[in-house]
Amino acid sequence: MNKTGSCLCGTARYEIDGDFEGFFLCHCGYCRKDTGSAHAATLFSSTAKLKWMAGSEASKIFKLAGTRHSKSFCTECGSALPLEDKELGHLAVPAGSLDSPIEIKPNAHIFMASKAEWDQDLEGIPRVDTFPQMDKVDSD
């Protein structure tokens, strides 16, 4: 079954025909910078095909010089978008950009040696279903 996805503003919409072979949570410094978070969540396939339904012209690719690191994003809203890396022979799809359910679980956390120092022992911190009231947050 095909999977669909889009950027935050809806300018770029795409469809993926095929299956994902890998799902990795990457903690490298490049992916942390890309996402502004503890890790990137990316699905990979060497056989799936990407079809742009709208907004392909809004998709821009940034390649970090001297590395294998690339990022595709919407020029309107900055959201991460799929990237066909012909050099490495795979399609990389940011998990958060998919609108369809993801039916596989991540295979592994990768580049753990360079994970953020604050990304430790997070199981015990409070879990809140909505944005917290700032006056109720413990600021110790």
KOLTI-785579 format. One line per field, with one value per residue: x, y, z of N, C-alpha, C, O in turn; residue in one letter; residue number from 1; chain. Coordinates in Angstrom, 2 decimals. Layout:
residues N
n_east	c(X  ...)
n_north	c(Y  ...)
n_up	c(Z  ...)
ca_east	c(X  ...)
ca_north	c(Y  ...)
ca_up	c(Z  ...)
c_east	c(X  ...)
c_north	c(Y  ...)
c_up	c(Z  ...)
o_east	c(X  ...)
o_north	c(Y  ...)
o_up	c(Z  ...)
aa	c(A  ...)
i	c(NUM  ...)
ch	c(A  ...)
END
This chain:
residues 140
n_east	c(0.84  0.52  2.16  1.51  2.61  3.53  4.57  4.70  3.23  1.76  2.40  4.22  3.59  3.61  3.98  4.78  5.76  6.13  8.14  9.66  12.94  14.49  14.50  15.64  16.84  18.65  21.35  23.45  25.51  24.95  22.33  21.00  21.30  19.90  17.25  16.81  16.43  16.71  17.26  17.10  14.41  14.26  13.18  14.24  14.74  15.75  14.39  11.82  9.71  9.58  7.04  6.11  3.27  2.47  4.14  6.87  8.73  9.18  10.81  13.98  17.41  19.96  23.36  25.85  29.02  31.91  30.96  28.73  26.28  23.02  20.12  16.69  14.21  11.23  10.94  9.14  8.10  10.09  9.99  11.14  11.71  11.30  14.24  15.90  18.68  20.82  23.52  24.14  22.27  19.65  16.35  15.45  13.24  11.81  10.37  8.41  7.24  5.46  2.05  0.57  0.08  2.89  4.11  6.19  8.55  11.23  14.51  16.93  18.73  21.10  24.54  25.11  27.29  27.69  25.49  23.27  24.18  22.13  20.25  19.59  18.45  15.60  13.17  11.91  10.94  8.19  5.18  3.16  0.05  -0.58  0.51  2.46  1.45  3.30  3.73  3.41  5.51  8.34  11.15  13.70)
n_north	c(-1.19  2.24  5.02  8.22  11.63  14.88  18.35  20.72  23.06  22.20  22.68  21.00  17.79  14.26  10.86  7.55  4.64  1.47  -0.50  0.10  -0.59  -0.10  1.62  4.15  5.81  8.51  9.82  11.48  14.45  16.03  15.30  16.05  18.84  19.31  18.64  19.92  18.55  15.62  13.48  12.32  10.78  8.44  6.78  4.23  3.10  1.00  0.38  1.55  4.01  7.50  9.85  13.01  14.76  17.34  20.50  19.94  21.71  23.27  21.82  21.63  20.72  20.36  19.87  18.87  20.00  17.99  15.78  12.87  13.76  14.93  16.98  17.31  19.74  21.78  24.83  26.73  26.29  24.98  22.34  18.94  16.81  13.99  12.43  11.52  9.76  9.28  8.75  7.25  5.33  5.10  5.88  8.28  8.94  11.28  10.31  11.77  13.28  11.75  11.12  8.89  5.91  4.45  1.33  -0.15  -0.65  1.32  0.19  0.61  2.75  4.98  6.10  6.57  7.24  9.91  11.20  13.69  15.27  15.79  13.95  11.65  9.14  9.68  8.54  8.94  11.55  13.95  13.28  14.89  15.58  17.81  21.17  22.34  24.25  27.03  28.22  26.12  24.45  22.91  24.72  24.17)
n_up	c(0.00  -0.78  0.77  2.16  2.51  3.84  4.08  6.82  6.16  4.01  1.38  0.02  -1.04  -1.02  -2.27  -1.41  -2.96  -2.17  0.13  3.36  4.40  6.56  9.72  11.50  14.43  14.61  16.34  15.74  15.59  13.33  12.57  14.90  14.76  12.36  13.10  15.49  17.75  19.92  18.27  14.84  13.13  10.81  7.89  5.66  2.28  -0.37  -2.58  -2.78  -4.36  -4.87  -5.35  -6.24  -5.32  -5.12  -5.01  -5.51  -6.41  -4.22  -2.66  -1.35  -1.41  0.91  1.09  3.22  3.07  2.57  3.90  4.15  4.66  4.06  3.61  2.94  2.45  2.92  1.27  2.00  4.66  6.05  6.89  7.19  4.41  2.10  0.71  -2.14  -2.47  -4.74  -4.95  -2.64  -2.98  -1.90  -0.61  1.69  4.22  6.29  9.27  10.67  8.68  7.35  6.60  6.59  8.57  10.26  9.92  10.89  13.54  14.97  14.03  15.32  17.61  16.45  16.15  18.85  20.40  20.04  21.10  22.54  25.60  27.39  26.80  28.48  30.68  30.57  31.07  33.52  33.68  33.87  31.98  29.73  28.22  26.69  25.82  28.48  31.39  31.98  34.47  36.14  35.81  37.12  37.89  38.81)
ca_east	c(0.00  1.28  2.14  1.51  3.21  3.50  5.26  3.82  2.32  0.97  2.86  4.82  2.88  4.25  3.52  5.85  5.30  7.12  8.33  10.87  13.80  15.11  13.95  16.69  16.82  20.05  21.73  24.67  25.42  24.33  20.88  20.48  21.20  18.80  15.93  16.68  15.95  17.68  17.61  16.25  13.73  14.27  12.90  15.09  14.41  16.56  13.51  10.60  9.73  9.00  6.28  5.62  1.89  2.44  5.20  8.25  9.59  9.45  11.76  15.37  18.35  21.20  24.41  26.91  30.30  32.88  30.30  27.66  25.03  22.15  18.77  15.70  13.26  10.32  11.42  8.09  7.93  11.29  9.79  11.95  11.04  12.07  15.44  16.42  20.13  21.26  24.91  24.13  21.33  18.46  15.37  15.37  11.98  11.63  9.18  7.41  6.60  4.43  0.67  0.12  0.67  4.15  3.81  7.36  9.19  12.64  15.45  18.01  19.28  22.44  25.48  24.90  28.50  27.64  24.18  23.26  24.41  20.86  19.40  19.93  17.52  14.41  11.95  11.29  10.41  6.73  4.59  2.01  -0.64  -0.70  1.56  2.32  1.34  4.67  3.81  3.32  6.71  9.39  12.28  14.94)
ca_north	c(0.00  3.48  5.89  9.63  12.54  16.30  19.27  21.36  24.04  21.53  23.01  19.80  16.53  13.18  9.49  6.55  3.34  0.47  -0.75  0.57  -1.68  0.28  2.76  4.44  7.04  8.91  10.78  12.21  15.91  16.62  15.09  16.90  20.20  19.29  18.52  20.71  17.61  14.63  12.58  12.27  9.50  8.34  5.50  4.05  2.06  0.97  0.00  2.37  5.14  8.77  10.59  14.28  15.05  18.81  21.23  19.45  22.88  23.83  20.93  22.00  19.80  20.92  18.85  19.38  19.78  17.14  14.68  12.20  14.25  15.79  17.19  17.87  20.49  22.69  26.21  27.58  26.14  24.39  20.94  17.91  16.09  12.85  12.69  10.41  9.86  8.38  8.41  6.17  4.32  4.89  6.92  8.56  9.63  11.66  9.63  12.76  13.90  10.85  11.25  7.50  5.23  3.72  -0.01  -0.82  0.01  1.59  -0.92  0.90  4.09  4.93  7.15  6.82  7.81  11.37  11.71  14.87  14.96  15.90  12.83  10.57  8.80  10.53  7.78  9.39  12.92  13.97  13.17  15.79  15.38  19.07  22.11  22.56  25.62  27.37  28.53  24.85  23.69  23.05  25.37  23.97)
ca_up	c(0.00  -0.84  1.93  1.79  3.47  3.48  4.97  7.80  5.55  2.98  0.03  -0.56  -0.73  -1.75  -2.11  -1.46  -3.44  -1.78  1.56  4.02  4.86  7.82  10.44  12.47  15.23  14.51  17.37  15.37  15.71  12.14  12.65  15.99  14.21  11.37  13.71  16.71  18.76  20.37  17.17  13.66  12.93  9.35  7.24  4.48  1.32  -1.59  -3.69  -2.85  -5.29  -4.42  -6.35  -5.71  -5.67  -5.22  -4.32  -5.68  -6.60  -2.89  -1.98  -1.58  -0.79  1.45  1.29  4.07  2.40  3.23  4.61  3.40  5.24  3.24  4.14  2.03  3.25  2.24  1.31  2.59  6.12  6.64  7.30  6.54  3.32  1.60  -0.08  -2.95  -2.52  -5.80  -4.65  -1.64  -3.45  -1.07  -0.32  3.12  4.48  7.70  9.79  11.06  7.51  6.82  7.07  6.73  9.73  10.05  10.41  11.46  14.68  14.69  14.13  16.27  17.85  15.87  16.53  20.27  20.99  19.95  21.49  23.40  27.02  28.12  26.37  29.39  31.76  30.39  31.36  34.76  33.69  33.69  30.64  29.69  26.94  25.96  26.20  29.92  31.90  32.39  35.90  36.86  35.51  38.13  37.22  39.59)
c_east	c(0.88  1.11  2.19  2.13  3.17  4.35  4.23  2.81  1.45  1.38  3.40  4.05  3.48  3.60  4.74  5.22  6.40  7.27  9.64  11.64  14.43  14.46  14.93  16.47  18.28  20.36  22.99  24.44  24.76  22.81  20.26  20.33  20.03  17.44  15.71  16.23  17.05  18.12  16.67  15.64  13.51  14.05  13.72  14.56  15.34  15.69  12.27  10.80  9.00  8.29  5.75  4.20  1.69  3.69  6.61  9.22  9.94  10.43  13.18  16.26  19.59  22.16  25.52  28.26  31.23  32.29  29.34  26.30  24.30  20.81  17.91  14.64  12.39  10.82  10.38  8.07  9.14  11.16  10.70  11.10  11.89  13.23  15.84  17.91  20.66  22.70  24.99  23.12  20.14  17.56  15.31  14.12  11.89  10.30  8.06  6.72  5.51  3.07  0.05  0.75  1.97  3.97  5.01  7.88  10.62  13.50  16.50  18.16  20.70  23.23  25.28  26.12  28.49  26.29  24.32  23.41  23.12  19.88  19.76  18.79  16.24  13.10  11.20  10.73  8.91  6.34  3.29  1.38  -0.78  0.48  1.39  2.11  2.68  4.79  3.73  4.57  7.76  10.64  13.57  16.12)
c_north	c(1.25  4.28  7.33  10.46  13.96  17.10  19.92  22.30  23.43  21.85  21.77  18.58  15.43  11.84  8.58  5.23  2.33  0.38  -0.16  -0.64  -1.37  1.52  3.03  5.78  7.46  10.05  11.56  13.72  16.58  16.49  15.89  18.34  20.32  19.40  19.46  19.85  16.61  13.70  12.80  10.87  9.34  6.91  5.42  2.93  2.16  0.67  0.88  3.56  6.33  9.43  11.87  14.51  16.56  19.35  20.72  20.62  23.55  22.97  21.33  21.02  20.57  19.76  19.49  19.00  18.91  15.98  13.96  12.74  15.21  15.91  17.80  18.56  21.38  24.12  27.17  27.51  25.50  22.94  20.00  17.14  14.92  13.28  11.43  10.62  8.84  7.91  7.23  5.08  4.05  6.13  7.06  9.41  9.98  11.09  10.63  13.43  13.01  11.15  9.88  6.89  4.52  2.36  -0.77  0.01  0.33  0.36  -0.66  2.40  4.00  6.18  7.57  7.45  9.34  11.95  12.88  14.47  15.03  14.78  11.58  10.36  9.64  9.83  8.34  10.80  12.92  13.88  13.95  15.67  16.65  19.96  22.43  24.03  25.97  27.69  27.26  23.99  23.98  23.59  25.21  23.77)
c_up	c(0.00  0.44  1.45  2.90  2.96  4.44  5.90  7.16  4.44  1.56  -0.68  -0.08  -1.59  -1.45  -2.24  -1.89  -3.13  -0.28  2.06  4.56  6.21  8.39  11.59  13.16  15.36  15.47  17.00  15.47  14.53  12.22  13.79  15.51  13.23  12.04  14.88  17.87  19.11  19.24  15.99  13.60  11.43  8.89  5.96  3.59  0.12  -2.81  -3.84  -3.78  -4.69  -5.58  -5.69  -6.22  -5.85  -4.56  -4.49  -5.84  -5.27  -2.10  -2.36  -0.83  -0.35  1.67  2.10  3.48  3.24  4.01  3.66  3.82  4.29  3.93  3.06  2.88  2.38  2.38  1.88  4.11  6.80  7.06  6.51  5.54  2.86  0.70  -0.82  -3.09  -3.51  -5.55  -3.68  -1.99  -2.55  -1.04  1.18  3.35  5.96  8.21  10.12  9.89  6.92  7.43  7.27  7.98  9.33  10.71  10.95  12.63  14.30  14.90  15.20  16.47  17.28  16.25  17.99  20.94  20.95  20.36  22.46  24.87  27.84  27.76  27.17  30.39  31.71  30.75  32.57  34.76  33.41  32.22  30.66  28.30  26.11  26.34  27.69  30.26  32.49  33.87  36.76  36.65  36.59  37.44  38.00  38.71)
o_east	c(1.89  0.07  2.83  2.17  2.81  4.79  3.03  1.65  0.51  0.77  3.08  3.89  3.81  2.79  5.61  4.28  7.46  6.61  10.59  11.05  14.86  13.95  15.03  16.00  19.05  19.72  23.55  23.30  24.08  22.08  19.13  19.35  19.28  16.58  14.58  15.71  18.19  19.24  15.60  16.28  12.68  14.64  13.87  14.01  15.69  16.17  11.71  11.92  7.94  8.85  5.04  3.96  0.85  4.24  7.47  10.39  10.89  10.84  13.53  15.91  20.18  21.83  26.07  28.60  31.32  33.02  29.17  25.27  24.89  20.43  18.34  14.22  12.74  11.11  10.72  8.03  9.19  12.13  10.99  9.92  13.08  13.20  16.08  18.36  20.90  23.05  25.80  23.11  19.67  17.96  15.12  13.97  11.88  9.25  6.89  5.70  4.73  2.95  -0.89  1.83  2.11  3.70  4.88  7.67  11.19  13.28  16.92  17.79  21.44  22.65  25.28  25.98  29.20  25.98  25.35  22.84  23.02  18.80  20.17  18.23  15.85  12.04  9.97  10.10  8.40  7.06  2.42  2.09  -1.08  1.35  0.29  2.52  3.16  5.83  3.95  4.69  8.03  11.14  14.47  17.23)
o_north	c(1.30  4.23  7.63  10.05  14.22  16.60  19.69  22.34  24.07  21.35  21.52  18.36  15.65  11.70  8.81  4.75  2.34  1.10  0.05  -1.57  -2.28  2.37  2.24  6.74  6.87  11.11  12.25  14.19  17.59  17.45  16.36  19.00  21.30  20.16  19.77  20.36  16.75  13.19  13.39  9.90  10.03  5.97  6.42  1.95  3.25  0.70  0.95  4.04  6.19  9.57  11.80  14.47  16.99  18.73  21.05  20.53  24.33  23.34  21.37  20.55  21.32  18.79  20.53  17.82  19.06  15.27  14.38  12.23  16.17  15.06  18.70  18.02  21.70  24.57  28.31  28.54  25.48  22.36  20.21  16.86  14.86  14.32  10.39  11.55  7.69  6.78  6.32  4.02  2.92  7.24  6.06  10.47  9.08  11.37  10.34  14.09  13.46  11.40  9.73  7.31  4.04  2.27  -1.90  1.22  -0.31  -0.42  -1.58  3.21  3.06  7.21  8.76  8.12  9.99  13.08  13.05  13.48  14.38  14.68  10.57  11.34  10.24  10.45  8.23  11.20  11.98  14.34  13.70  15.67  16.56  19.55  22.75  24.93  25.29  27.44  27.32  22.91  25.13  22.98  26.03  23.58)
o_up	c(0.71  1.10  0.45  4.06  1.81  5.48  5.77  7.58  3.98  0.62  -1.84  1.12  -2.76  -0.54  -3.08  -1.27  -3.75  0.47  1.31  5.10  6.92  7.67  12.53  12.56  16.11  15.44  17.86  15.43  14.69  11.96  13.68  15.84  13.26  11.59  15.23  18.86  18.66  19.26  16.13  13.99  10.85  9.42  5.26  4.08  -0.33  -3.94  -4.94  -3.97  -4.08  -6.66  -4.69  -7.43  -6.64  -3.65  -3.68  -5.45  -5.20  -1.00  -3.54  0.26  -1.13  2.35  1.72  3.39  4.46  4.71  2.52  3.38  3.79  4.74  2.34  3.90  1.25  3.49  2.21  4.78  8.03  7.55  5.33  5.78  3.18  0.04  -0.20  -3.76  -3.17  -5.91  -3.86  -1.36  -2.45  -1.39  1.88  2.75  6.81  7.64  9.88  10.09  6.08  8.63  8.06  8.40  8.21  11.90  11.41  12.69  13.42  15.83  15.91  15.62  17.59  16.61  18.32  21.96  21.71  20.00  23.11  25.31  28.88  28.36  26.61  30.89  32.71  30.76  32.63  35.73  32.79  31.34  31.49  27.30  24.92  27.11  28.12  29.52  33.40  34.47  37.97  37.24  36.91  36.50  37.85  39.21)
aa	c(M  N  K  T  G  S  C  L  C  G  T  A  R  Y  E  I  D  G  D  F  E  G  F  F  L  C  H  C  G  Y  C  R  K  D  T  G  S  A  H  A  A  T  L  F  S  S  T  A  K  L  K  W  M  A  G  S  E  A  S  K  I  F  K  L  A  G  T  R  H  S  K  S  F  C  T  E  C  G  S  A  L  P  L  E  D  K  E  L  G  H  L  A  V  P  A  G  S  L  D  S  P  I  E  I  K  P  N  A  H  I  F  M  A  S  K  A  E  W  D  Q  D  L  E  G  I  P  R  V  D  T  F  P  Q  M  D  K  V  D  S  D)
i	c(1  2  3  4  5  6  7  8  9  10  11  12  13  14  15  16  17  18  19  20  21  22  23  24  25  26  27  28  29  30  31  32  33  34  35  36  37  38  39  40  41  42  43  44  45  46  47  48  49  50  51  52  53  54  55  56  57  58  59  60  61  62  63  64  65  66  67  68  69  70  71  72  73  74  75  76  77  78  79  80  81  82  83  84  85  86  87  88  89  90  91  92  93  94  95  96  97  98  99  100  101  102  103  104  105  106  107  108  109  110  111  112  113  114  115  116  117  118  119  120  121  122  123  124  125  126  127  128  129  130  131  132  133  134  135  136  137  138  139  140)
ch	c(A  A  A  A  A  A  A  A  A  A  A  A  A  A  A  A  A  A  A  A  A  A  A  A  A  A  A  A  A  A  A  A  A  A  A  A  A  A  A  A  A  A  A  A  A  A  A  A  A  A  A  A  A  A  A  A  A  A  A  A  A  A  A  A  A  A  A  A  A  A  A  A  A  A  A  A  A  A  A  A  A  A  A  A  A  A  A  A  A  A  A  A  A  A  A  A  A  A  A  A  A  A  A  A  A  A  A  A  A  A  A  A  A  A  A  A  A  A  A  A  A  A  A  A  A  A  A  A  A  A  A  A  A  A  A  A  A  A  A  A)
END
